[in-house]
Amino acid sequence: MLYPYMTLSDGTEIVHSQIIEQDGKKKVYIHFERPNEGGFDEARCELPDYKWISRDGFSDDDISFFTKLLESNAHLLYKYASCGGIQIA
């Protein structure tokens, strides 16, 4: 299941998975999606390694920005992934 995290000013939606234990590591997958004229630009990153496992339509500058965003938000993403997303209201 994917949980909403934030929407950027350009319409990019950021969602995350729950914590997935694999090979003794607790991983969280982060998905970025932005509408374009023909559909969507998409990218997916695996934490804690910051490994980009897919990317279509986003520039190198976009990916660099997303990496910095993830580096400063990883602790929150793990927190929310462990409790089923952000609990608002």
N, C-alpha and C positions, 0 to 999 in steps of 0.2 A: 504494500500500500504506500502511496505517496501523500505527503502532508504539505500544505502550502506554507511557505516561509515569508516571501516578500515579492512585491512587484516593483521593478525599477521604472524610472521616468520614461524610458523608451518603450515600455510595454513588456519588457522581458519578465516572465514569470519564473520564480525560483521555488522549487519544491524539493523535498527530501524524503528518503526512505526511513523506515524504522532501523534500529541497530541490527545488523546482520553479522553473526559470528561465523568467521570463515578462517580456517587454518590458524586458530588461536588468536585472531585479531577481531576487534570490534570495528566493523566498517559501516559507513553511512554513504549512500549514493545521493548525489545532488544533481538535479536535472534543471537545465536552463532552456527556456523556450520563448521565442519572440516571433510574433506574426510578421509575415512579409507578403508581398503581392501574390506569390505562388503557393503559400502555405505557411510554413514555420521554419525558422532557424532553430537548431537544436544542438545542445552539448550536454555531456554527462561526465561528472568527475567523481572519483572514488576517494573518500577520506579513510584513513589518515594519511595516505600516501600522496594526495593531491595528483593522482594519476588521471589524466583525461582519457576516457575510454571510448568516447565518440564525440564527433564535432562536425557540424554541417551548417555553413552559412555565417558563422561568427569569425571575425578577423582575429589576427594575432593580438591586436590591441585589446579587443573584447576579452579574449581568454586571459590575457595578463591582468586586466581589471578584475575579472571574476576570481582569479587565483588570489589576488590581494584581498578581495572581499571575503573569500573562504578562510584565508589565514586569520583574519580578524574576527570571524564569526564561528569558527569551528567548535569552540566550547559551547556556544549556544545551540548549534545544530545537533551536537551530541546530546545535550540536555533535552531538547525537544524530541529528538528521535527516540529517547528512552522512555518518554511518557506519552507517546501518541500524538505528537504535534503541539503547536502552541495552543494553550487553553485560554481563550478570550471570552470575557463576559462572565 
